[in-house]
Amino acid sequence: VRFILDRAGLVGNDGPTHHGSFDLTYLGCMPNLVIMAPAEEVDLMNMIATAHAIDDMPSVVRYPRGTGYGLEKLNGLFGLKLDAL
């Protein structure tokens, strides 16, 4: 089983029913669940691939609402020197 959760953490104007502020609490109760939370787009892509590759236990990728920065911005902000995402 694979879960992909958007709106991880506090997300702003979506209202109190759409906050992911308690997702780590209830997800942490599930035994053997792999919980992944990317810091940026490259992490997100790698974690989606990792979740796809995991076949012997449940996994979840949680990510915040919003748009991605794009390759040029990531390279500038974090000095990643990537040619492609």
Jmol script that loads the backbone (N, CA, C; Angstrom):
load data "model"
ATOM      1  N   VAL A   1       0.844  -1.170   0.000  1.00  0.00           N
ATOM      2  CA  VAL A   1       0.000   0.000   0.000  1.00  0.00           C
ATOM      3  C   VAL A   1       0.888   1.231   0.000  1.00  0.00           C
ATOM      4  N   ARG A   2       0.545   2.183  -0.864  1.00  0.00           N
ATOM      5  CA  ARG A   2       1.284   3.442  -0.934  1.00  0.00           C
ATOM      6  C   ARG A   2       0.314   4.602  -0.753  1.00  0.00           C
ATOM      7  N   PHE A   3       0.694   5.552   0.090  1.00  0.00           N
ATOM      8  CA  PHE A   3      -0.096   6.758   0.293  1.00  0.00           C
ATOM      9  C   PHE A   3       0.731   7.950  -0.175  1.00  0.00           C
ATOM     10  N   ILE A   4       0.086   8.877  -0.858  1.00  0.00           N
ATOM     11  CA  ILE A   4       0.708  10.137  -1.227  1.00  0.00           C
ATOM     12  C   ILE A   4      -0.180  11.228  -0.627  1.00  0.00           C
ATOM     13  N   LEU A   5       0.326  11.940   0.373  1.00  0.00           N
ATOM     14  CA  LEU A   5      -0.469  12.922   1.105  1.00  0.00           C
ATOM     15  C   LEU A   5      -0.032  14.338   0.771  1.00  0.00           C
ATOM     16  N   ASP A   6      -0.948  15.127   0.258  1.00  0.00           N
ATOM     17  CA  ASP A   6      -0.638  16.539   0.078  1.00  0.00           C
ATOM     18  C   ASP A   6      -1.104  17.311   1.306  1.00  0.00           C
ATOM     19  N   ARG A   7      -0.718  18.547   1.396  1.00  0.00           N
ATOM     20  CA  ARG A   7      -1.046  19.423   2.516  1.00  0.00           C
ATOM     21  C   ARG A   7      -0.429  18.939   3.835  1.00  0.00           C
ATOM     22  N   ALA A   8       0.802  18.522   3.794  1.00  0.00           N
ATOM     23  CA  ALA A   8       1.499  18.123   5.008  1.00  0.00           C
ATOM     24  C   ALA A   8       1.781  19.347   5.857  1.00  0.00           C
ATOM     25  N   GLY A   9       1.513  19.263   7.135  1.00  0.00           N
ATOM     26  CA  GLY A   9       1.747  20.388   8.043  1.00  0.00           C
ATOM     27  C   GLY A   9       0.643  21.421   7.951  1.00  0.00           C
ATOM     28  N   LEU A  10       0.934  22.636   8.390  1.00  0.00           N
ATOM     29  CA  LEU A  10      -0.044  23.727   8.326  1.00  0.00           C
ATOM     30  C   LEU A  10       0.025  24.367   6.946  1.00  0.00           C
ATOM     31  N   VAL A  11      -1.122  24.518   6.291  1.00  0.00           N
ATOM     32  CA  VAL A  11      -1.101  24.905   4.883  1.00  0.00           C
ATOM     33  C   VAL A  11      -1.765  26.226   4.542  1.00  0.00           C
ATOM     34  N   GLY A  12      -2.287  26.946   5.493  1.00  0.00           N
ATOM     35  CA  GLY A  12      -2.837  28.256   5.165  1.00  0.00           C
ATOM     36  C   GLY A  12      -4.344  28.277   5.042  1.00  0.00           C
ATOM     37  N   ASN A  13      -4.844  28.806   3.950  1.00  0.00           N
ATOM     38  CA  ASN A  13      -6.251  29.151   3.809  1.00  0.00           C
ATOM     39  C   ASN A  13      -7.188  28.022   3.383  1.00  0.00           C
ATOM     40  N   ASP A  14      -6.799  26.799   3.488  1.00  0.00           N
ATOM     41  CA  ASP A  14      -7.684  25.692   3.106  1.00  0.00           C
ATOM     42  C   ASP A  14      -8.671  25.327   4.200  1.00  0.00           C
ATOM     43  N   GLY A  15      -8.525  25.877   5.364  1.00  0.00           N
ATOM     44  CA  GLY A  15      -9.440  25.587   6.458  1.00  0.00           C
ATOM     45  C   GLY A  15      -8.901  24.504   7.371  1.00  0.00           C
ATOM     46  N   PRO A  16      -9.470  24.408   8.571  1.00  0.00           N
ATOM     47  CA  PRO A  16      -8.947  23.490   9.583  1.00  0.00           C
ATOM     48  C   PRO A  16      -9.085  22.013   9.220  1.00  0.00           C
ATOM     49  N   THR A  17     -10.007  21.660   8.345  1.00  0.00           N
ATOM     50  CA  THR A  17     -10.168  20.248   7.991  1.00  0.00           C
ATOM     51  C   THR A  17      -9.148  19.783   6.966  1.00  0.00           C
ATOM     52  N   HIS A  18      -8.378  20.701   6.392  1.00  0.00           N
ATOM     53  CA  HIS A  18      -7.407  20.328   5.365  1.00  0.00           C
ATOM     54  C   HIS A  18      -5.965  20.431   5.832  1.00  0.00           C
ATOM     55  N   HIS A  19      -5.755  20.755   7.096  1.00  0.00           N
ATOM     56  CA  HIS A  19      -4.391  20.810   7.619  1.00  0.00           C
ATOM     57  C   HIS A  19      -3.862  19.389   7.829  1.00  0.00           C
ATOM     58  N   GLY A  20      -2.578  19.217   7.544  1.00  0.00           N
ATOM     59  CA  GLY A  20      -1.943  17.936   7.789  1.00  0.00           C
ATOM     60  C   GLY A  20      -1.159  17.938   9.082  1.00  0.00           C
ATOM     61  N   SER A  21      -1.586  18.744  10.042  1.00  0.00           N
ATOM     62  CA  SER A  21      -0.796  18.899  11.265  1.00  0.00           C
ATOM     63  C   SER A  21      -0.773  17.653  12.141  1.00  0.00           C
ATOM     64  N   PHE A  22      -1.714  16.745  11.954  1.00  0.00           N
ATOM     65  CA  PHE A  22      -1.739  15.531  12.777  1.00  0.00           C
ATOM     66  C   PHE A  22      -1.373  14.276  11.992  1.00  0.00           C
ATOM     67  N   ASP A  23      -0.952  14.443  10.759  1.00  0.00           N
ATOM     68  CA  ASP A  23      -0.683  13.258   9.951  1.00  0.00           C
ATOM     69  C   ASP A  23       0.454  12.408  10.506  1.00  0.00           C
ATOM     70  N   LEU A  24       1.494  13.023  11.025  1.00  0.00           N
ATOM     71  CA  LEU A  24       2.584  12.228  11.599  1.00  0.00           C
ATOM     72  C   LEU A  24       2.131  11.468  12.835  1.00  0.00           C
ATOM     73  N   THR A  25       1.165  12.033  13.560  1.00  0.00           N
ATOM     74  CA  THR A  25       0.656  11.377  14.765  1.00  0.00           C
ATOM     75  C   THR A  25      -0.062  10.074  14.422  1.00  0.00           C
ATOM     76  N   TYR A  26      -0.996  10.135  13.483  1.00  0.00           N
ATOM     77  CA  TYR A  26      -1.726   8.902  13.159  1.00  0.00           C
ATOM     78  C   TYR A  26      -0.917   7.965  12.278  1.00  0.00           C
ATOM     79  N   LEU A  27      -0.044   8.496  11.432  1.00  0.00           N
ATOM     80  CA  LEU A  27       0.780   7.619  10.598  1.00  0.00           C
ATOM     81  C   LEU A  27       1.812   6.870  11.438  1.00  0.00           C
ATOM     82  N   GLY A  28       2.327   7.528  12.467  1.00  0.00           N
ATOM     83  CA  GLY A  28       3.327   6.900  13.327  1.00  0.00           C
ATOM     84  C   GLY A  28       2.798   5.711  14.117  1.00  0.00           C
ATOM     85  N   CYS A  29       1.480   5.575  14.201  1.00  0.00           N
ATOM     86  CA  CYS A  29       0.875   4.445  14.915  1.00  0.00           C
ATOM     87  C   CYS A  29       0.824   3.177  14.079  1.00  0.00           C
ATOM     88  N   MET A  30       1.046   3.306  12.783  1.00  0.00           N
ATOM     89  CA  MET A  30       0.980   2.133  11.900  1.00  0.00           C
ATOM     90  C   MET A  30       2.320   1.416  11.889  1.00  0.00           C
ATOM     91  N   PRO A  31       2.334   0.138  12.246  1.00  0.00           N
ATOM     92  CA  PRO A  31       3.610  -0.591  12.303  1.00  0.00           C
ATOM     93  C   PRO A  31       4.229  -0.766  10.920  1.00  0.00           C
ATOM     94  N   ASN A  32       5.536  -0.650  10.869  1.00  0.00           N
ATOM     95  CA  ASN A  32       6.335  -0.881   9.661  1.00  0.00           C
ATOM     96  C   ASN A  32       6.006   0.058   8.512  1.00  0.00           C
ATOM     97  N   LEU A  33       5.415   1.208   8.790  1.00  0.00           N
ATOM     98  CA  LEU A  33       5.110   2.180   7.748  1.00  0.00           C
ATOM     99  C   LEU A  33       6.342   3.052   7.505  1.00  0.00           C
ATOM    100  N   VAL A  34       6.761   3.143   6.253  1.00  0.00           N
ATOM    101  CA  VAL A  34       7.865   4.016   5.866  1.00  0.00           C
ATOM    102  C   VAL A  34       7.273   5.392   5.582  1.00  0.00           C
ATOM    103  N   ILE A  35       7.674   6.410   6.357  1.00  0.00           N
ATOM    104  CA  ILE A  35       7.155   7.768   6.205  1.00  0.00           C
ATOM    105  C   ILE A  35       8.257   8.635   5.612  1.00  0.00           C
ATOM    106  N   MET A  36       7.949   9.278   4.480  1.00  0.00           N
ATOM    107  CA  MET A  36       8.923  10.132   3.805  1.00  0.00           C
ATOM    108  C   MET A  36       8.356  11.536   3.666  1.00  0.00           C
ATOM    109  N   ALA A  37       9.210  12.549   3.890  1.00  0.00           N
ATOM    110  CA  ALA A  37       8.809  13.946   3.773  1.00  0.00           C
ATOM    111  C   ALA A  37       9.925  14.715   3.059  1.00  0.00           C
ATOM    112  N   PRO A  38       9.746  15.008   1.787  1.00  0.00           N
ATOM    113  CA  PRO A  38      10.809  15.668   1.020  1.00  0.00           C
ATOM    114  C   PRO A  38      10.994  17.125   1.417  1.00  0.00           C
ATOM    115  N   ALA A  39      12.228  17.608   1.266  1.00  0.00           N
ATOM    116  CA  ALA A  39      12.542  19.009   1.553  1.00  0.00           C
ATOM    117  C   ALA A  39      12.381  19.882   0.312  1.00  0.00           C
ATOM    118  N   GLU A  40      12.537  19.302  -0.870  1.00  0.00           N
ATOM    119  CA  GLU A  40      12.407  20.047  -2.113  1.00  0.00           C
ATOM    120  C   GLU A  40      12.096  19.080  -3.251  1.00  0.00           C
ATOM    121  N   GLU A  41      12.002  19.616  -4.479  1.00  0.00           N
ATOM    122  CA  GLU A  41      11.533  18.845  -5.629  1.00  0.00           C
ATOM    123  C   GLU A  41      12.358  17.597  -5.929  1.00  0.00           C
ATOM    124  N   VAL A  42      13.662  17.703  -5.830  1.00  0.00           N
ATOM    125  CA  VAL A  42      14.523  16.551  -6.117  1.00  0.00           C
ATOM    126  C   VAL A  42      14.247  15.440  -5.107  1.00  0.00           C
ATOM    127  N   ASP A  43      14.137  15.806  -3.834  1.00  0.00           N
ATOM    128  CA  ASP A  43      13.773  14.822  -2.811  1.00  0.00           C
ATOM    129  C   ASP A  43      12.421  14.190  -3.128  1.00  0.00           C
ATOM    130  N   LEU A  44      11.450  15.021  -3.527  1.00  0.00           N
ATOM    131  CA  LEU A  44      10.114  14.515  -3.836  1.00  0.00           C
ATOM    132  C   LEU A  44      10.172  13.473  -4.950  1.00  0.00           C
ATOM    133  N   MET A  45      10.890  13.770  -6.007  1.00  0.00           N
ATOM    134  CA  MET A  45      10.985  12.810  -7.114  1.00  0.00           C
ATOM    135  C   MET A  45      11.656  11.515  -6.665  1.00  0.00           C
ATOM    136  N   ASN A  46      12.719  11.627  -5.888  1.00  0.00           N
ATOM    137  CA  ASN A  46      13.408  10.428  -5.403  1.00  0.00           C
ATOM    138  C   ASN A  46      12.529   9.617  -4.454  1.00  0.00           C
ATOM    139  N   MET A  47      11.763  10.295  -3.613  1.00  0.00           N
ATOM    140  CA  MET A  47      10.907   9.591  -2.661  1.00  0.00           C
ATOM    141  C   MET A  47       9.720   8.931  -3.346  1.00  0.00           C
ATOM    142  N   ILE A  48       9.193   9.544  -4.400  1.00  0.00           N
ATOM    143  CA  ILE A  48       8.129   8.900  -5.179  1.00  0.00           C
ATOM    144  C   ILE A  48       8.672   7.619  -5.801  1.00  0.00           C
ATOM    145  N   ALA A  49       9.876   7.678  -6.348  1.00  0.00           N
ATOM    146  CA  ALA A  49      10.499   6.479  -6.926  1.00  0.00           C
ATOM    147  C   ALA A  49      10.748   5.426  -5.850  1.00  0.00           C
ATOM    148  N   THR A  50      11.176   5.854  -4.667  1.00  0.00           N
ATOM    149  CA  THR A  50      11.400   4.917  -3.568  1.00  0.00           C
ATOM    150  C   THR A  50      10.098   4.266  -3.128  1.00  0.00           C
ATOM    151  N   ALA A  51       9.037   5.069  -2.986  1.00  0.00           N
ATOM    152  CA  ALA A  51       7.734   4.516  -2.610  1.00  0.00           C
ATOM    153  C   ALA A  51       7.255   3.504  -3.641  1.00  0.00           C
ATOM    154  N   HIS A  52       7.500   3.788  -4.909  1.00  0.00           N
ATOM    155  CA  HIS A  52       7.112   2.857  -5.977  1.00  0.00           C
ATOM    156  C   HIS A  52       7.894   1.548  -5.874  1.00  0.00           C
ATOM    157  N   ALA A  53       9.140   1.638  -5.457  1.00  0.00           N
ATOM    158  CA  ALA A  53       9.994   0.447  -5.386  1.00  0.00           C
ATOM    159  C   ALA A  53       9.720  -0.415  -4.153  1.00  0.00           C
ATOM    160  N   ILE A  54       9.132   0.148  -3.114  1.00  0.00           N
ATOM    161  CA  ILE A  54       8.859  -0.611  -1.892  1.00  0.00           C
ATOM    162  C   ILE A  54       7.644  -1.499  -2.122  1.00  0.00           C
ATOM    163  N   ASP A  55       7.847  -2.813  -2.057  1.00  0.00           N
ATOM    164  CA  ASP A  55       6.755  -3.759  -2.284  1.00  0.00           C
ATOM    165  C   ASP A  55       6.440  -4.628  -1.073  1.00  0.00           C
ATOM    166  N   ASP A  56       7.251  -4.546  -0.037  1.00  0.00           N
ATOM    167  CA  ASP A  56       7.074  -5.475   1.076  1.00  0.00           C
ATOM    168  C   ASP A  56       6.536  -4.828   2.348  1.00  0.00           C
ATOM    169  N   MET A  57       6.202  -3.526   2.293  1.00  0.00           N
ATOM    170  CA  MET A  57       5.643  -2.835   3.455  1.00  0.00           C
ATOM    171  C   MET A  57       4.931  -1.571   2.972  1.00  0.00           C
ATOM    172  N   PRO A  58       4.052  -1.007   3.797  1.00  0.00           N
ATOM    173  CA  PRO A  58       3.363   0.215   3.391  1.00  0.00           C
ATOM    174  C   PRO A  58       4.292   1.428   3.443  1.00  0.00           C
ATOM    175  N   SER A  59       3.995   2.406   2.609  1.00  0.00           N
ATOM    176  CA  SER A  59       4.806   3.622   2.593  1.00  0.00           C
ATOM    177  C   SER A  59       3.913   4.832   2.360  1.00  0.00           C
ATOM    178  N   VAL A  60       4.418   5.982   2.774  1.00  0.00           N
ATOM    179  CA  VAL A  60       3.702   7.239   2.574  1.00  0.00           C
ATOM    180  C   VAL A  60       4.704   8.339   2.253  1.00  0.00           C
ATOM    181  N   VAL A  61       4.347   9.169   1.277  1.00  0.00           N
ATOM    182  CA  VAL A  61       5.099  10.380   0.966  1.00  0.00           C
ATOM    183  C   VAL A  61       4.171  11.542   1.288  1.00  0.00           C
ATOM    184  N   ARG A  62       4.613  12.418   2.167  1.00  0.00           N
ATOM    185  CA  ARG A  62       3.800  13.596   2.538  1.00  0.00           C
ATOM    186  C   ARG A  62       4.531  14.836   2.063  1.00  0.00           C
ATOM    187  N   TYR A  63       3.788  15.732   1.445  1.00  0.00           N
ATOM    188  CA  TYR A  63       4.397  16.941   0.923  1.00  0.00           C
ATOM    189  C   TYR A  63       3.460  18.135   1.132  1.00  0.00           C
ATOM    190  N   PRO A  64       4.001  19.344   1.239  1.00  0.00           N
ATOM    191  CA  PRO A  64       3.161  20.520   1.479  1.00  0.00           C
ATOM    192  C   PRO A  64       2.464  20.995   0.212  1.00  0.00           C
ATOM    193  N   ARG A  65       1.423  21.763   0.400  1.00  0.00           N
ATOM    194  CA  ARG A  65       0.726  22.382  -0.722  1.00  0.00           C
ATOM    195  C   ARG A  65       1.622  23.447  -1.329  1.00  0.00           C
ATOM    196  N   GLY A  66       1.492  23.677  -2.607  1.00  0.00           N
ATOM    197  CA  GLY A  66       2.239  24.748  -3.254  1.00  0.00           C
ATOM    198  C   GLY A  66       2.838  24.308  -4.563  1.00  0.00           C
ATOM    199  N   THR A  67       3.537  25.207  -5.182  1.00  0.00           N
ATOM    200  CA  THR A  67       4.174  24.918  -6.461  1.00  0.00           C
ATOM    201  C   THR A  67       5.654  24.667  -6.254  1.00  0.00           C
ATOM    202  N   GLY A  68       6.259  23.998  -7.211  1.00  0.00           N
ATOM    203  CA  GLY A  68       7.688  23.749  -7.157  1.00  0.00           C
ATOM    204  C   GLY A  68       8.472  24.965  -7.623  1.00  0.00           C
ATOM    205  N   TYR A  69       9.721  25.027  -7.250  1.00  0.00           N
ATOM    206  CA  TYR A  69      10.572  26.150  -7.628  1.00  0.00           C
ATOM    207  C   TYR A  69      11.073  26.040  -9.059  1.00  0.00           C
ATOM    208  N   GLY A  70      11.344  24.846  -9.512  1.00  0.00           N
ATOM    209  CA  GLY A  70      11.964  24.660 -10.812  1.00  0.00           C
ATOM    210  C   GLY A  70      13.466  24.498 -10.662  1.00  0.00           C
ATOM    211  N   LEU A  71      14.058  23.957 -11.696  1.00  0.00           N
ATOM    212  CA  LEU A  71      15.475  23.589 -11.668  1.00  0.00           C
ATOM    213  C   LEU A  71      16.399  24.791 -11.450  1.00  0.00           C
ATOM    214  N   GLU A  72      16.177  25.878 -12.174  1.00  0.00           N
ATOM    215  CA  GLU A  72      17.065  27.039 -12.058  1.00  0.00           C
ATOM    216  C   GLU A  72      17.054  27.609 -10.641  1.00  0.00           C
ATOM    217  N   LYS A  73      15.893  27.728 -10.056  1.00  0.00           N
ATOM    218  CA  LYS A  73      15.773  28.267  -8.700  1.00  0.00           C
ATOM    219  C   LYS A  73      16.417  27.331  -7.675  1.00  0.00           C
ATOM    220  N   LEU A  74      16.205  26.016  -7.826  1.00  0.00           N
ATOM    221  CA  LEU A  74      16.820  25.056  -6.906  1.00  0.00           C
ATOM    222  C   LEU A  74      18.340  25.128  -6.963  1.00  0.00           C
ATOM    223  N   ASN A  75      18.871  25.201  -8.163  1.00  0.00           N
ATOM    224  CA  ASN A  75      20.323  25.302  -8.306  1.00  0.00           C
ATOM    225  C   ASN A  75      20.838  26.566  -7.633  1.00  0.00           C
ATOM    226  N   GLY A  76      20.126  27.684  -7.788  1.00  0.00           N
ATOM    227  CA  GLY A  76      20.549  28.941  -7.183  1.00  0.00           C
ATOM    228  C   GLY A  76      20.423  28.945  -5.671  1.00  0.00           C
ATOM    229  N   LEU A  77      19.309  28.406  -5.159  1.00  0.00           N
ATOM    230  CA  LEU A  77      19.079  28.414  -3.714  1.00  0.00           C
ATOM    231  C   LEU A  77      19.985  27.456  -2.961  1.00  0.00           C
ATOM    232  N   PHE A  78      20.137  26.252  -3.506  1.00  0.00           N
ATOM    233  CA  PHE A  78      20.839  25.200  -2.772  1.00  0.00           C
ATOM    234  C   PHE A  78      22.180  24.816  -3.375  1.00  0.00           C
ATOM    235  N   GLY A  79      22.576  25.441  -4.483  1.00  0.00           N
ATOM    236  CA  GLY A  79      23.849  25.123  -5.116  1.00  0.00           C
ATOM    237  C   GLY A  79      23.911  23.680  -5.596  1.00  0.00           C
ATOM    238  N   LEU A  80      22.790  23.156  -6.129  1.00  0.00           N
ATOM    239  CA  LEU A  80      22.738  21.741  -6.500  1.00  0.00           C
ATOM    240  C   LEU A  80      23.473  21.410  -7.793  1.00  0.00           C
ATOM    241  N   LYS A  81      23.570  22.356  -8.716  1.00  0.00           N
ATOM    242  CA  LYS A  81      24.266  22.158  -9.998  1.00  0.00           C
ATOM    243  C   LYS A  81      23.674  20.995 -10.792  1.00  0.00           C
ATOM    244  N   LEU A  82      22.351  20.918 -10.840  1.00  0.00           N
ATOM    245  CA  LEU A  82      21.668  19.861 -11.581  1.00  0.00           C
ATOM    246  C   LEU A  82      21.416  20.279 -13.022  1.00  0.00           C
ATOM    247  N   ASP A  83      21.508  19.332 -13.943  1.00  0.00           N
ATOM    248  CA  ASP A  83      21.202  19.597 -15.347  1.00  0.00           C
ATOM    249  C   ASP A  83      19.722  19.325 -15.651  1.00  0.00           C
ATOM    250  N   ALA A  84      19.137  18.385 -14.936  1.00  0.00           N
ATOM    251  CA  ALA A  84      17.731  18.017 -15.166  1.00  0.00           C
ATOM    252  C   ALA A  84      17.156  17.468 -13.870  1.00  0.00           C
ATOM    253  N   LEU A  85      15.843  17.623 -13.734  1.00  0.00           N
ATOM    254  CA  LEU A  85      15.184  17.071 -12.550  1.00  0.00           C
ATOM    255  C   LEU A  85      14.948  15.614 -12.722  1.00  0.00           C
TER     256      LEU A  85
END
end "model"
wireframe off; spacefill off
backbone 0.3
color backbone group
